[in-house]
């Protein structure tokens, strides 16, 4: 069970990182694809669920893309690379912390 949790966390963290890389390479296209894949003002449960899942998988990279939107086209990738470096460091720390909790639970709770 804990292995599935690890795989899920790594999948989410990896998709965010890959979306960051795609934003660096194809900024305009990836921003439009994110906006096309979400509903601007969700009215029912289905639309809200789609927005939540999309934000969970790609939301942090999209947020960083919005932060650098007004920068010049040649400065934008440098800012996004900075965001990617900070995200990578924080993602590693978060995964290590969650992994240590999962290891503790495996050894002491799930006998």
C-alpha positions in Angstrom: 0.0 0.0 0.0 2.8 2.4 0.9 4.5 1.7 -2.4 1.3 2.9 -4.3 1.4 6.1 -2.3 5.1 6.6 -3.2 4.3 6.0 -6.9 1.4 8.4 -6.8 3.5 11.1 -5.1 6.4 10.6 -7.6 3.9 10.7 -10.5 2.5 14.1 -9.3 5.9 15.6 -8.6 7.3 14.3 -12.0 4.4 15.7 -14.0 4.8 19.1 -12.4 8.6 19.0 -13.3 7.9 17.9 -16.9 5.3 20.7 -17.2 7.9 23.2 -16.0 10.3 21.9 -18.7 7.6 22.2 -21.4 6.7 25.7 -20.2 10.4 26.6 -20.6 10.4 25.2 -24.2 6.9 26.0 -25.4 5.5 28.7 -23.1 2.5 30.0 -25.1 1.3 26.6 -26.3 1.4 25.0 -22.8 -0.3 28.0 -21.1 -3.1 27.7 -23.7 -3.5 24.0 -23.2 -3.8 24.4 -19.5 -6.5 27.1 -19.9 -8.3 24.9 -22.5 -8.3 21.9 -20.2 -10.0 23.7 -17.2 -13.4 25.3 -16.8 -13.2 29.1 -16.1 -16.2 29.2 -13.7 -17.2 25.6 -12.8 -20.8 25.1 -12.0 -21.2 21.4 -11.2 -19.3 18.7 -9.5 -17.8 17.3 -12.7 -16.3 20.6 -13.7 -14.9 21.3 -10.2 -13.3 17.8 -10.1 -11.7 18.3 -13.5 -10.2 21.7 -12.3 -9.0 20.2 -9.0 -7.3 17.2 -10.7 -5.7 19.4 -13.4 -4.4 21.8 -10.8 -3.1 19.0 -8.7 -1.1 17.6 -11.6 0.0 20.8 -13.5 -1.1 23.7 -11.3 2.2 24.8 -9.7 3.9 25.1 -13.1 1.0 27.0 -14.5 1.1 29.3 -11.5 4.8 30.0 -12.2 3.9 30.6 -15.8 1.4 33.2 -14.8 4.0 34.9 -12.6 6.4 35.4 -15.5 3.7 36.2 -18.1 4.6 39.9 -18.3 8.4 39.3 -18.7 10.0 39.6 -22.1 10.2 36.4 -24.1 14.0 36.0 -23.6 13.9 36.6 -19.8 10.9 34.3 -19.2 12.8 31.0 -19.6 15.4 32.1 -17.1 12.8 32.9 -14.5 11.1 29.5 -15.2 14.4 27.7 -14.8 14.8 29.4 -11.4 11.3 28.3 -10.4 12.2 24.8 -11.7 15.3 24.6 -9.5 13.5 25.8 -6.4 10.7 23.3 -7.2 13.1 20.5 -7.6 14.8 21.1 -4.3 11.5 21.5 -2.5 10.0 18.4 -4.2 13.0 16.3 -3.1 12.7 17.5 0.5 9.0 16.8 0.5 9.4 13.4 -1.0 12.1 12.5 1.5 9.9 13.6 4.4 6.9 11.7 3.2 9.0 8.7 2.4 10.5 8.6 5.9 6.9 8.7 7.3 5.9 5.9 5.1 9.0 3.8 6.1 8.2 4.4 9.7 4.6 3.3 9.1 5.7 0.2 7.3 8.1 -0.9 10.1 5.9 -0.1 13.1 2.3 0.0 12.1 1.7 -2.4 9.2 3.1 -5.6 10.6 
